[in-house]
């Protein structure tokens, strides 16, 4: 019984940790939402995407404010054979083959996700400052819990009561907040008229909070008697940490029609420390299992962010048209927390187009395709990453010579994944929609 509950709790705390994804957030500006291929572009958001390229901007100050509103759903359609039919307070959906299924949904709604970039150029030099949320970015709530919890409680009842088993019930709740705040400073310098290089540092502040538990577990006998389980297991753990990493950049403009850029971010070494207010039953179980040590009070563990190499190109055959393409490679296998559950590193391809309709009005659109290479073990009810193709589009309107307003919409089309289980299956699906507005100011 304790072993089954411990396994269920492990699924919750281990998977909530990466509620957002196991990759760094790249949606750092409204211009990115309009056109994800930003690595080869010259702009204020180059503080993140193309730091060396900012050296080719005009002298003076350039400041960009971005406000995004992401909305995501994560649904798991779970089937454990006939088991969910034994939930006597809330039976699952009956299937034609005699099994029972249930949909468990997680939801993320963020009203405002901000980022800020500032560039000051003077002659051949460019100085940069940036702030954004580079990982996580919101609160994910599974209002009715997860299928793995319910399945394990049902199995626990069957093992405990044997032939007398007549059903089970439970209450469960899971929610996790994860924010990796990034602050970076840097400088770029032009070397002649065609080449620039940059060097920067980024600090990452990690802040996570995980809550969850299984409560009011009861079992019913065939005769209708109700037996209450001995314990309630509750998790309440906050985690924080800090890491810093260098960033290198190169931008090359062979002529007025082409711009090429490369950015390399070193791995960010993060050690996260826990401050926990778990109940005694959870702590007693966690103290006996090495996998749970990170969720006990004052525990520390590794939470590195991967190094990244980004390559981009922008071609402008006519002054009013810009065509962009890029490639991002994430060295996930170099991070300790992912190197056993992935098959290969992650890759992204980006493509975008921007066109000036008038001197004041521009439109843009683009695609991003993300390839994950992971083992089946990396899919769980709360932590699953799906191959996806994202599409974004938007507009820019120059209010004055020095002020431009940006608006955009970005959506992702995920490929559902079905994972076979010893009994039954789980199908994972996601939706993602992001709205954004921002302003560029130069003076």
C-alpha positions in Angstrom: 0.0 0.0 0.0 2.7 2.5 1.0 4.7 1.5 -2.1 1.8 2.2 -4.4 1.1 5.6 -2.8 4.7 6.5 -3.0 4.8 5.6 -6.7 1.8 7.8 -7.3 3.3 10.7 -5.4 6.5 10.3 -7.4 4.6 10.8 -10.6 3.2 14.1 -9.4 6.3 15.8 -8.0 8.7 14.5 -10.7 6.5 15.7 -13.5 5.3 19.0 -12.2 8.8 20.2 -12.0 8.9 20.7 -15.8 5.3 21.9 -16.2 6.3 24.3 -19.0 8.6 22.1 -21.0 12.2 20.8 -20.8 13.4 23.5 -23.2 14.2 27.1 -22.8 11.3 29.5 -23.8 12.1 31.2 -27.0 9.0 33.3 -27.3 10.8 36.4 -25.9 9.2 39.2 -28.0 6.2 40.1 -30.0 8.3 40.2 -33.1 9.1 36.6 -32.5 5.4 35.7 -32.3 5.0 37.5 -35.6 8.0 35.7 -37.1 9.8 33.0 -35.1 13.0 33.2 -37.4 14.6 36.1 -35.5 18.2 34.9 -35.2 19.3 36.5 -38.5 17.3 39.7 -38.0 18.5 43.1 -36.8 16.3 44.5 -34.1 15.9 45.5 -30.4 15.0 41.9 -29.5 18.4 41.0 -30.8 19.4 41.4 -27.2 18.1 37.8 -26.9 18.1 36.5 -30.5 21.1 38.2 -32.2 23.1 40.2 -29.7 26.0 40.8 -32.2 23.5 42.2 -34.7 22.5 45.1 -32.4 25.8 46.8 -33.3 24.4 47.6 -36.7 21.5 49.6 -35.3 21.5 53.4 -35.2 23.3 55.3 -32.4 21.2 56.2 -29.4 18.7 54.3 -27.2 16.4 51.6 -28.4 13.9 50.1 -25.9 11.2 47.4 -26.4 8.4 46.4 -24.1 6.5 43.1 -24.7 3.3 41.8 -23.1 2.3 38.2 -23.9 -0.7 36.2 -22.8 -0.2 32.4 -23.2 -3.1 29.9 -22.8 -2.4 26.2 -22.9 -4.3 23.0 -22.3 -2.8 19.6 -21.6 -5.2 16.7 -21.8 -4.5 13.1 -21.1 -7.1 10.5 -22.2 -6.5 7.5 -19.9 -7.7 4.0 -20.1 -6.7 1.3 -17.6 -9.0 -1.5 -18.8 -12.2 -1.8 -16.6 -10.6 -0.1 -13.5 -12.2 3.4 -13.8 -15.6 1.7 -13.8 -15.0 0.8 -10.1 -14.9 4.4 -9.0 -18.3 4.3 -7.2 -18.6 8.1 -6.8 -17.4 9.1 -10.3 -17.2 6.2 -12.8 -15.4 6.7 -16.1 -16.8 6.7 -19.6 -17.8 3.2 -20.7 -16.2 2.0 -24.0 -17.6 -0.5 -26.4 -15.0 -3.0 -25.5 -16.0 -3.1 -21.8 -13.2 -0.8 -20.6 -13.6 2.6 -19.0 -11.8 5.8 -19.9 -11.5 9.3 -18.5 -10.0 12.6 -19.7 -7.8 14.5 -17.2 -7.0 18.1 -18.1 -4.4 20.5 -17.1 -4.7 24.2 -17.8 -2.4 27.2 -18.0 -3.7 30.8 -18.3 -1.2 33.7 -18.0 -2.7 37.2 -18.2 0.7 39.0 -18.6 4.1 37.5 -19.4 6.4 40.5 -19.8 9.9 41.0 -21.3 12.0 44.1 -21.7 15.0 44.8 -24.0 17.2 47.9 -24.1 20.1 48.8 -26.4 22.4 51.8 -26.3 24.6 52.3 -29.4 27.6 54.6 -29.6 29.8 54.5 -32.6 31.1 50.9 -33.1 29.8 49.8 -29.7 26.5 48.4 -28.6 25.5 47.9 -24.9 22.5 45.6 -24.0 20.2 44.8 -21.2 17.4 42.2 -21.3 14.8 40.6 -19.0 12.4 37.7 -19.7 11.0 34.5 -18.4 13.2 31.8 -20.0 11.6 28.7 -18.5 8.3 27.7 -17.1 6.2 30.9 -17.2 2.9 30.1 -15.4 0.8 27.9 -13.1 -0.5 24.6 -14.3 -3.6 23.3 -12.5 -4.9 19.8 -12.8 -8.2 20.4 -11.0 -9.3 16.8 -11.0 -5.9 15.3 -10.6 -4.2 12.8 -13.0 -5.0 9.4 -14.3 -2.0 7.7 -12.8 -3.1 8.7 -9.3 -6.5 7.3 -9.7 -5.3 4.0 -11.3 -2.8 3.4 -8.5 -5.4 4.0 -5.8 -7.8 1.6 -7.5 -5.1 -1.0 -7.8 -4.2 -0.5 -4.2 -7.8 -1.2 -3.2 -7.8 -4.4 -5.3 -4.6 -5.6 -3.7 -5.8 -4.8 -0.2 -9.3 -6.3 -0.4 -8.9 -9.1 -2.9 -12.2 -10.8 -3.8 -14.1 -8.5 -1.4 -13.2 -5.4 -3.5 -16.3 -3.5 -4.7 -14.9 -0.1 -5.6 -12.9 2.9 -4.6 -13.0 6.7 -4.3 -10.6 9.5 -3.8 -10.0 13.2 -4.0 -6.8 14.5 -5.6 -5.4 17.8 -6.7 -2.2 18.9 -8.4 -0.8 22.3 -9.3 2.6 23.6 -10.0 4.2 27.1 -10.6 7.5 27.3 -12.4 9.3 30.5 -13.3 12.9 30.8 -14.6 13.6 34.6 -14.7 16.4 35.6 -17.0 18.4 38.9 -16.8 21.2 39.4 -19.3 23.8 42.1 -20.0 26.2 42.3 -22.9 28.1 44.4 -25.4 28.8 44.1 -29.1 31.3 45.7 -31.3 31.6 46.2 -35.0 34.8 45.2 -36.7 34.7 47.0 -40.0 31.5 47.5 -41.9 30.5 43.9 -42.3 31.3 42.0 -39.0 30.3 42.4 -35.4 30.9 40.2 -32.3 29.3 40.1 -28.9 29.8 38.8 -25.4 27.2 38.7 -22.7 26.2 37.1 -19.4 22.8 35.9 -18.3 21.7 35.2 -14.8 18.8 32.7 -14.2 16.6 32.9 -11.1 14.6 29.8 -10.6 11.3 29.9 -8.5 9.0 26.9 -8.3 6.1 25.9 -6.1 4.5 22.5 -6.2 1.4 21.4 -4.3 -0.5 18.1 -4.5 -1.9 15.2 -2.7 -4.3 12.3 -2.4 -7.0 12.7 0.2 -10.2 11.0 1.3 -9.2 7.6 -0.1 -12.0 5.0 0.6 -12.7 1.5 -0.5 -16.0 -0.3 -0.8 -16.7 -3.9 -0.2 -19.0 -6.0 -2.4 -21.4 -5.8 0.5 -21.4 -2.0 0.5 -19.2 -1.3 3.5 -16.9 1.7 3.3 -13.3 1.4 4.5 -11.2 4.6 4.9 -7.5 4.5 4.1 -5.0 5.2 6.9 -3.2 8.3 5.6 -3.4 11.4 3.5 -0.3 12.4 1.6 0.3 16.1 0.9 3.1 17.9 -0.8 3.8 21.6 -0.5 7.3 22.5 -1.7 8.9 25.7 -2.9 12.2 25.7 -4.7 14.7 28.5 -5.6 18.1 28.7 -7.2 20.5 30.9 -9.3 22.8 30.2 -12.2 24.8 32.3 -14.6 26.2 31.6 -18.1 28.1 33.4 -20.9 26.6 34.1 -24.4 28.7 34.6 -27.6 27.5 36.1 -30.8 28.7 36.8 -34.4 26.9 38.8 -37.1 28.1 39.1 -40.7 26.7 41.3 -43.4 28.4 40.4 -46.7 26.3 42.9 -48.6 23.2 45.0 -48.2 20.9 42.1 -49.1 22.1 39.4 -46.7 22.6 39.1 -43.0 24.0 36.0 -41.2 24.2 35.4 -37.5 25.2 32.8 -34.9 24.5 32.7 -31.2 25.9 30.3 -28.6 24.6 30.1 -25.1 26.6 28.0 -22.6 24.9 25.6 -20.3 23.5 27.3 -17.1 24.4 25.4 -14.0 21.5 25.6 -11.6 21.4 24.2 -8.1 17.9 24.5 -6.6 17.1 24.4 -2.9 13.7 23.3 -1.4 11.7 24.8 1.4 8.9 22.4 2.2 5.8 22.3 4.3 4.8 18.8 3.5 2.7 16.8 5.9 4.3 14.2 8.2 3.0 11.3 6.2 4.6 12.5 3.0 7.9 13.4 4.7 8.1 9.9 6.3 7.7 8.2 3.0 10.0 10.6 1.1 12.8 10.2 3.7 13.0 6.5 2.7 13.4 7.1 -1.0 16.3 8.8 -2.8 14.1 10.0 -5.6 12.2 12.1 -3.1 15.1 13.7 -1.3 14.8 16.9 -3.4 11.3 17.6 -2.0 12.3 17.6 1.6 13.0 20.8 3.5 16.5 22.2 2.7 17.2 19.6 0.0 19.3 20.6 -3.0 19.3 19.2 -6.6 20.6 20.0 -10.1 18.3 21.8 -12.6 20.6 22.8 -15.4 19.3 24.7 -18.5 20.9 23.4 -21.7 23.4 25.1 -23.9 22.0 26.3 -27.3 23.5 27.1 -30.7 21.3 29.2 -33.0 22.0 30.0 -36.6 20.0 32.4 -38.7 20.0 34.2 -42.0 17.9 37.1 -43.4 17.7 37.9 -47.1 16.2 41.2 -48.4 15.9 41.1 -52.2 14.1 44.4 -52.1 14.1 47.1 -49.3 10.5 46.3 -48.3 10.8 42.5 -48.1 12.7 40.4 -45.5 12.9 36.6 -45.7 14.2 34.8 -42.6 15.3 31.2 -41.8 17.0 29.7 -38.7 18.1 26.6 -36.9 18.2 26.0 -33.1 20.0 23.0 -31.5 19.5 22.4 -27.7 22.1 20.2 -26.0 19.6 18.6 -23.7 21.7 15.4 -23.2 24.4 17.5 -21.5 22.0 18.3 -18.6 21.8 15.8 -15.8 18.1 15.9 -15.4 17.3 14.8 -18.9 20.2 12.6 -20.1 18.6 9.3 -19.3 15.1 9.9 -20.7 16.0 11.4 -24.1 17.2 9.7 -27.3 18.8 12.7 -28.9 19.1 16.5 -28.5 16.2 18.7 -29.6 16.2 20.6 -32.9 14.1 23.5 -34.3 13.7 24.9 -37.7 12.2 28.4 -38.3 11.1 30.3 -41.3 9.4 33.8 -41.7 8.6 36.7 -44.0 8.2 40.4 -43.2 6.8 42.9 -45.7 6.5 46.7 -45.5 3.1 47.6 -47.0 3.7 51.3 -46.5 6.4 53.4 -44.7 4.4 53.0 -41.5 2.6 49.6 -41.8 4.3 46.2 -41.9 3.0 42.6 -41.7 4.9 39.3 -41.0 4.3 35.6 -40.5 6.3 32.6 -39.9 6.6 28.9 -38.9 8.6 27.0 -36.3 8.9 23.2 -36.2 10.2 21.4 -33.1 11.6 17.9 -33.1 11.8 16.0 -29.8 13.6 12.7 -29.6 12.6 11.0 -26.4 12.0 7.7 -24.8 8.5 6.4 -23.9 9.6 6.8 -20.2 9.6 10.6 -20.8 5.8 10.6 -21.2 3.8 10.9 -18.0 0.4 12.3 -17.2 1.8 15.8 -16.3 5.0 16.0 -18.1 4.9 15.3 -21.8 6.4 17.1 -24.8 5.0 16.6 -28.3 6.4 17.4 -31.7 4.8 20.5 -33.0 4.6 23.0 -35.8 3.8 26.5 -34.6 2.5 29.4 -36.7 2.6 33.1 -35.9 1.5 36.3 -37.6 1.1 39.9 -36.8 1.5 43.6 -37.6 3.7 46.5 -36.8 2.5 50.1 -37.1 4.9 53.1 -36.9 3.1 55.7 -34.9 5.9 58.1 -35.2 9.4 57.9 -36.6 10.6 56.6 -33.2 7.6 54.6 -31.9 6.3 51.3 -33.4 3.4 49.3 -32.0 3.4 45.5 -32.5 0.6 43.0 -32.2 0.6 39.2 -32.8 -1.0 35.8 -32.5 0.9 32.5 -32.2 -0.5 29.0 -32.1 1.0 25.5 -32.0 -0.3 22.3 -33.7 0.9 19.3 -31.6 1.1 15.7 -32.7 -0.9 13.5 -30.3 1.0 10.6 -28.8 -0.5 7.3 -27.5 1.6 5.4 -25.0 0.7 1.7 -24.4 0.5 0.5 -20.8 0.5 -2.9 -19.2 -3.3 -2.5 -19.2 -4.8 0.1 -21.5 -3.2 3.2 -22.8 -2.8 7.0 -22.4 -3.2 9.5 -25.2 -1.5 12.9 -24.7 -2.6 16.1 -26.5 -1.9 19.8 -26.1 -3.1 23.1 -27.4 -1.3 26.4 -27.2 -2.4 30.0 -28.1 -0.5 33.2 -27.4 -1.6 36.8 -27.9 0.8 39.6 -27.7 1.2 43.4 -27.9 4.4 45.5 -27.6 6.1 48.8 -28.3 9.5 49.7 -29.7 10.9 53.1 -28.8 14.1 54.8 -30.2 15.6 58.1 -29.3 
